[in-house]
Amino acid sequence: MTPTTREIIPDEEIDAHHFGYFGGYGEMLCEVRREILEEGLLKALMGYHSGSTVTTILHRHKLITQRGGRPTAKGLNYLRSMWGSRGIRETVRWLDTTKYTGES
């Protein structure tokens, strides 16, 4: 069974790596910081760059490599748990209908 995202990176770890270090990122609710982390990890998977702040956060959580910014084993495991029971195909369909058409 795939662990949940909170089992891989507990809220306390998110607080420790974000609060006070990254300006506005430290003042956000943990859920919002987790969403930023997840979006940055998805961008890394697709070869996009998220900016230095998010990249630093991903490095601190050991979700991406230092060189190249590709997802690590921990990062891939986190991505799998993000999709959960929905599955990758359903997620891709959802992304296709929301991201490209602007619908939600």
N, C-alpha and C positions, 0 to 999 in steps of 0.2 A: 504494500500500500504506500502510495506517495504521501510524504508528510505535507502538512499545510504550510503556507508561507510564514505563518506566525511561529511554527515549530522550527523552521529553517533560520529565520531572523525574528527573534522576539521583539515586541514593542520596546522593551528596555534597551536593546541594542540599537534600535533606530534612534531612540532618545539620546543615547550616549554618543553616537556618531554625528548627529545633526545639531543638537541644541548648543547654541553659543558659538558654534564654529563657522556657520555659513549665513550670517546675517538673517535675512527674512526666512530662510529655510528652517532656522532654529525656532522661530516663533509660531510655526504652523502646527496644526493638530497632527497627531501621529498618523492618522488615516491619510491625510493629504501628503505627508512626507513619504508614506509607503507608495502612494500612487505615483509620485515623482520618481521614486526608485524603480518601480515597475516599468514606467514608460521609458526611462533611461536604459534599462536592461533590454527591453524590446528593441530600442534603437541600436544598441550594441550588437544584438543578434543579427540585425539587418544591415550592419556596416555603417550606420550613421553615427555622428558624434553629437553628444548632448550638451557640450559646454564643459568648462573646466570644473565648475562646482559639482555638478551631478556626476561627472567622471570621477572626481575625488571621492565622493560619497560611495560610488560603486566599488572603487578600489578598497576603501576602508572596510567594506562589508565582504571583500574578497569574492565579488560576483563577476568581475572582469579581470583580464590579465593586465599586467603593468605595461607590457609591450603589445601594441596592436589593439587593445581594448576589446578583445573577444571574450564572450562568456566563459567562465571557468566551469569545472564540474559542479561546484556549488551553485553557480549562476544558472546552468542548464537545469539543475534539479529544482531551483526556484521557479524557473519558467514553466516547467512541467506542472508544478503545483498551482501556478496561477491559472492554468487552463482547467485543472481539476476534472470534474465529471463531464464538463461541457465537451471536452475533446478538441483536438487541434482543428479538424475539419469544420466543426461548428463555429469555432472562433474565427477562422479565416473567412467563412461566410458572413459572420457578423461584422468583421472589419471591412469586408468588401462592400457591405450595404451601408455602413455608417460613415466610414472615413472618406470614401470616395464620393458619396452622394450628399454628404452633409446631414443625413437623417440620423435620428437616434432611436 
